[in-house]
């Protein structure tokens, strides 16, 4: 409660500047594609092979190399899919 110029108490409601702005409507976001999910899985697997590779494991190094190549291809596919969806 605050007092106005005449000494009477009035109720004032505080608002934030961003409270009056209309909220932007988010377009319906489709579920992530299976390519994207596969990319996340491949990246997670890459992380498991980094330390053994530094320790000198040739098998882990080979898995890491193949995983990186696979991830690059998936990134390319995901970018193409994203561009395709943006044009719709």
C-alpha positions as CSV (number, residue, x, y, z in Angstrom):
1,X,0.0,0.0,0.0
2,X,1.2,3.5,-0.8
3,X,-0.2,6.9,0.0
4,X,-1.3,9.2,-2.8
5,X,-0.8,13.0,-2.8
6,X,-3.9,13.5,-0.6
7,X,-2.7,11.1,2.2
8,X,-5.1,8.4,1.2
9,X,-3.8,4.8,1.0
10,X,-4.0,3.2,-2.4
11,X,-3.1,-0.2,-3.6
12,X,-0.4,-0.4,-6.2
13,X,0.4,-3.5,-8.2
14,X,4.0,-3.8,-9.3
15,X,4.7,-5.2,-12.7
16,X,7.9,-6.1,-14.4
17,X,8.6,-4.4,-17.7
18,X,8.6,-7.7,-19.6
19,X,5.3,-8.8,-18.0
20,X,3.1,-6.8,-20.3
21,X,4.8,-8.0,-23.5
22,X,2.9,-10.7,-25.4
23,X,4.8,-14.0,-25.3
24,X,6.0,-15.2,-28.7
25,X,4.2,-18.3,-29.9
26,X,6.6,-21.2,-30.4
27,X,5.9,-23.2,-33.5
28,X,5.3,-26.9,-32.9
29,X,8.7,-28.4,-32.4
30,X,8.9,-31.9,-34.0
31,X,10.6,-34.7,-32.0
32,X,14.3,-34.9,-32.7
33,X,15.1,-37.1,-35.6
34,X,16.5,-40.6,-35.2
35,X,19.7,-39.2,-36.9
36,X,20.1,-36.6,-34.2
37,X,19.6,-39.3,-31.5
38,X,22.1,-41.5,-33.2
39,X,24.6,-38.6,-33.3
40,X,24.2,-38.0,-29.6
41,X,24.8,-41.7,-29.0
42,X,27.9,-41.7,-31.2
43,X,29.3,-38.7,-29.4
44,X,28.7,-40.3,-26.1
45,X,30.6,-43.4,-27.3
46,X,33.5,-41.2,-28.6
47,X,33.9,-39.9,-25.1
48,X,34.5,-43.4,-23.7
49,X,37.4,-44.0,-26.2
50,X,39.4,-40.8,-25.7
51,X,41.2,-41.7,-22.4
52,X,42.2,-45.3,-23.6
53,X,43.5,-43.8,-26.8
54,X,45.7,-41.4,-24.9
55,X,46.9,-44.4,-22.8
56,X,48.0,-46.0,-26.0
57,X,45.2,-48.5,-26.8
58,X,45.3,-49.1,-30.6
59,X,41.8,-50.6,-30.6
60,X,40.3,-47.6,-28.8
61,X,42.2,-45.3,-31.3
62,X,40.7,-47.2,-34.2
63,X,37.2,-47.0,-32.7
64,X,37.7,-43.3,-32.1
65,X,38.7,-42.7,-35.7
66,X,35.7,-44.6,-37.0
67,X,33.4,-42.9,-34.6
68,X,34.6,-39.5,-35.7
69,X,34.0,-40.3,-39.3
70,X,30.5,-41.6,-38.5
71,X,29.8,-38.5,-36.4
72,X,30.9,-36.2,-39.3
73,X,28.5,-38.0,-41.7
74,X,25.6,-37.7,-39.1
75,X,26.3,-34.0,-38.6
76,X,26.1,-33.5,-42.3
77,X,22.8,-35.4,-42.4
78,X,21.4,-33.4,-39.5
79,X,22.3,-30.1,-41.1
80,X,20.6,-31.0,-44.3
81,X,17.5,-32.1,-42.4
82,X,17.5,-28.9,-40.4
83,X,17.8,-26.8,-43.6
84,X,15.0,-28.8,-45.2
85,X,12.7,-28.2,-42.2
86,X,13.6,-24.5,-42.1
87,X,12.3,-24.1,-45.7
88,X,8.9,-25.6,-44.9
